[in-house]
Amino acid sequence: MTLAIELEKVTGLDCRWNTDLTSFSTFRLKSQGDLVIAHDEKALAVLINILRTHKRSWRMLGWGANQVLAPVETDVLIQLDFTHDPEVLIQARDEYVLPASVGLNVLTAHAIKFGTLGWEALTGIPASLGGAIYMNAGTALGEIGSIVKSVRLMNAQGEVREEVMTPTSFSYRKNHFVRTGDIILSAVLTHGGFDTALPDKIRKYQEYRRQTQPLATKNCGCVFKNAAPTRQAGRLIDLTGLKGLSVGALRVSHKHANFMENAGGSSSEDFSELTRLINQQMKLHWGVTFELEVKAV
């Protein structure tokens, strides 16, 4: 039995074979491949076991907010679309059990309503909870790792475990507990108390992002990790005069130099060449090479 036929029989899976993946990432790079959307944990476990049996490699797509997709994806891309109990976010509480597929925008709305301290770090990040935890996403207001109490994961054999967070579970834009083949299923979030001034702080930061970042364009967020607090990628790229540098229809944003904007029809090859040119100039002028923050195969 072929992989496609076997997976089509599984309840809770939405399979899309050799489909246009361009719209499944915020960067909107041209891409084609196989995508499977899992609607519950049981279906996900079956999916993983079948893919393993067929010796087909896979990786998580999430919201595609910080992903650079290849023109032809050879991995099966997996996206989660788990339902969550809306009652969890109707009122403020000490802990929140939430699925990995819930959007950070939903959590920001909760923070604006109730003033949950620590949640302001999520402001404006276009990602799912699972993707944000994986990369310890953050803003100038903090990182998500500070509000994560525990995480449930499924490994490559379909087995589920729980990881309780420790002071060493996260570092800058990185987690230290997700193993190869693991999928983040859900998490328990906490907070640092309540602050009536927090909603205004979040709204001001939202306005700051609108003024300083190209939120309306096709981009993948910040491309590079900062080398150090005094060696911020955007600042050094700007000082080197690289705003507007382009390869094909892909260019360094004039609004924020650590963003790349896809004017239409760009590909991962354009991205690779543009990042190479930038790092070439960074090495030449500043003696530094920036590591990618965005995930690129």
C-alpha positions in Angstrom: 0.0 0.0 0.0 1.4 3.4 -0.9 2.0 6.1 1.7 -0.7 8.3 0.3 -3.4 5.6 0.3 -2.5 4.5 3.8 -2.6 8.0 5.3 -5.8 9.0 3.5 -7.5 6.3 5.6 -6.5 7.8 8.9 -9.2 9.8 10.6 -7.9 13.2 11.8 -5.4 13.8 9.0 -5.7 16.2 6.1 -3.3 15.2 3.4 -2.2 17.4 0.6 0.2 15.8 -1.9 2.5 17.7 -4.2 0.8 20.9 -3.3 1.7 24.5 -3.6 3.3 25.4 -0.2 4.0 29.1 -1.0 1.1 30.3 1.1 2.1 28.2 4.1 5.0 30.4 5.2 4.9 34.1 6.0 7.9 34.5 3.6 5.9 33.3 0.7 8.9 31.8 -1.1 8.0 29.5 -4.1 7.7 26.0 -2.8 6.0 22.7 -3.7 5.7 19.5 -1.6 3.7 17.2 0.6 1.8 18.6 3.6 -0.1 16.7 6.3 -2.3 18.5 8.9 -3.0 16.6 12.1 -6.1 17.5 14.0 -5.4 15.4 17.2 -2.6 13.6 19.0 -3.9 10.1 18.1 -3.9 10.9 14.4 -0.4 12.4 14.8 1.0 9.3 16.4 -0.4 7.1 13.6 1.1 9.5 11.0 4.5 9.4 12.6 4.5 5.5 12.7 3.4 5.3 9.1 6.0 7.7 7.9 8.6 5.8 9.8 7.5 2.5 8.3 7.7 4.0 4.8 11.1 5.5 5.6 9.9 8.9 4.7 11.5 11.9 6.5 9.4 14.7 7.9 9.6 18.0 9.8 7.3 20.4 11.5 6.0 23.4 9.6 4.0 25.2 12.3 2.8 28.6 11.0 5.8 28.9 8.8 6.7 32.2 10.4 10.4 31.7 10.5 10.9 29.0 7.9 12.6 29.2 4.5 11.0 26.5 2.3 12.9 24.9 -0.6 11.5 25.1 -4.2 10.8 21.3 -3.9 10.4 20.0 -0.4 11.6 16.3 0.0 10.4 16.0 3.6 6.7 15.6 4.5 5.8 18.8 6.2 3.5 18.4 9.3 1.2 21.1 10.7 -0.8 20.8 13.9 -4.4 22.0 14.1 -5.4 20.9 17.6 -8.5 22.3 19.2 -8.3 23.9 22.6 -10.8 24.5 25.3 -11.8 28.2 25.0 -12.7 28.2 28.7 -9.0 28.1 29.6 -8.5 31.7 28.4 -11.9 33.2 29.5 -10.5 34.1 32.9 -7.1 34.7 34.5 -5.6 31.7 36.3 -2.3 30.6 37.7 -1.5 28.1 35.0 -2.8 27.5 31.4 -2.7 24.2 29.6 -2.6 24.9 25.9 -2.0 23.0 22.7 1.1 23.7 20.6 -1.1 25.0 17.7 -2.7 27.9 19.5 -1.6 31.2 18.1 0.5 33.7 20.1 -1.9 36.4 19.0 -4.6 34.7 21.1 -2.3 34.7 24.1 -1.4 38.4 23.6 -5.1 39.2 23.5 -5.5 37.4 26.9 -2.5 39.4 28.3 -4.1 42.7 27.2 -7.3 41.7 28.9 -5.9 40.5 32.2 -2.3 41.9 32.4 -0.5 38.6 32.8 3.1 39.5 33.4 5.7 37.9 31.2 3.2 37.4 28.3 4.1 40.8 26.9 7.2 39.0 25.4 4.9 37.4 22.8 3.7 40.7 21.4 3.6 40.8 17.6 5.2 37.4 17.0 3.3 35.6 14.2 3.7 32.1 15.4 2.1 29.1 17.1 2.9 28.3 20.7 4.9 25.2 19.7 7.0 27.0 17.2 7.7 29.8 19.7 8.8 27.4 22.4 11.0 25.5 20.0 13.1 28.6 19.2 12.5 30.4 22.5 10.9 33.2 20.6 11.0 36.7 22.1 11.0 40.4 21.6 12.7 43.3 23.3 10.1 42.7 26.1 11.4 39.2 26.9 11.4 35.5 25.8 8.7 32.9 26.0 10.9 30.6 28.0 10.3 32.7 31.1 6.6 31.7 31.2 6.8 28.0 30.2 6.4 25.6 33.2 6.3 22.2 31.3 6.1 20.8 27.8 4.5 17.6 26.5 6.3 16.1 23.4 5.8 13.1 21.1 9.0 11.4 19.9 9.7 9.7 16.6 8.2 6.4 17.9 4.9 8.1 18.7 5.6 8.0 22.5 4.6 11.0 24.7 6.7 12.4 27.5 6.6 15.6 29.7 9.6 17.9 30.2 9.5 20.1 33.3 11.4 23.3 32.7 14.6 24.2 34.6 16.8 27.3 34.5 18.9 25.6 31.7 16.0 24.6 29.5 16.3 27.7 27.3 18.9 30.0 26.0 18.9 32.8 23.4 16.6 31.7 20.6 17.1 28.0 21.5 15.7 25.2 23.6 17.7 22.4 25.2 15.1 19.7 25.7 13.5 19.0 22.2 15.3 15.9 20.8 15.7 15.0 17.1 12.3 13.8 15.9 10.3 15.3 18.8 7.1 17.2 18.2 5.8 19.7 20.8 2.2 18.8 21.6 1.2 21.2 24.4 2.6 23.3 27.2 1.7 24.6 30.7 2.2 28.3 30.8 2.4 30.5 33.9 3.1 34.2 34.6 4.7 36.6 37.0 1.5 38.0 38.4 -0.8 40.7 37.1 -0.2 44.3 36.2 -2.9 46.8 35.2 -0.3 48.8 33.3 0.6 45.8 31.1 -2.1 46.3 28.4 -0.9 49.8 27.7 2.7 48.6 27.5 1.7 45.9 25.0 -0.2 48.4 22.8 2.7 50.8 22.8 5.1 48.0 21.8 2.7 47.0 19.0 2.8 50.5 17.7 6.6 50.6 18.0 6.8 47.4 15.9 4.5 48.9 13.3 6.7 51.9 13.0 10.1 50.1 12.9 9.4 46.7 11.3 8.0 45.8 7.8 5.0 44.0 9.2 2.9 44.4 6.1 5.4 42.8 3.7 6.2 39.1 3.0 9.0 38.3 5.4 10.1 35.7 7.9 10.8 38.0 10.8 14.4 38.6 11.9 16.8 36.7 9.7 19.9 36.6 11.9 20.6 36.1 15.5 22.4 39.0 17.3 26.1 38.1 17.8 26.0 40.0 21.2 24.0 42.8 22.8 26.4 45.3 21.3 26.6 43.5 18.0 23.0 43.5 16.8 22.5 42.1 13.3 20.1 44.8 12.2 22.3 47.7 13.4 25.5 46.4 11.8 23.8 45.6 8.5 22.3 49.1 8.5 25.7 50.7 9.4 27.3 48.8 6.5 24.8 50.4 4.1 23.1 47.2 3.0 19.5 48.3 3.3 17.9 47.7 -0.1 20.5 45.1 -1.1 18.7 42.6 -3.3 19.0 39.3 -5.1 16.2 38.9 -7.6 12.9 40.0 -5.9 14.3 39.5 -2.4 15.7 42.6 -0.6 17.0 43.8 2.7 14.2 45.9 4.2 14.7 49.7 4.2 12.6 49.8 7.4 14.6 47.2 9.4 17.9 45.8 8.2 17.5 42.4 9.8 14.3 41.7 7.8 14.2 40.5 4.2 11.2 41.3 2.0 9.9 39.1 -0.8 8.6 41.4 -3.5 7.1 38.3 -5.3 8.4 35.1 -6.8 11.6 34.8 -4.7 13.0 31.4 -3.8 15.3 29.8 -1.1 18.2 30.1 -3.6 17.7 33.9 -3.5 17.7 33.8 0.3 20.9 31.7 0.4 22.7 34.1 -1.9 21.5 37.2 -0.1 22.5 35.9 3.4 25.9 34.9 1.9 26.5 38.4 0.6 25.5 40.0 3.9 27.7 37.7 6.0 30.5 38.3 3.5 30.3 42.1 4.3 29.8 41.5 8.0 33.1 39.5 8.1 34.9 42.1 6.1 33.7 45.2 8.0 33.1 43.9 11.5 34.9 40.6 11.8 31.6 38.8 12.6 29.5 36.2 10.9 25.8 36.1 11.9 24.0 32.8 12.6 20.6 32.4 11.1 17.6 32.9 13.4 15.2 31.7 10.7 15.1 27.9 10.0 16.5 27.0 6.6 17.1 23.5 5.3 
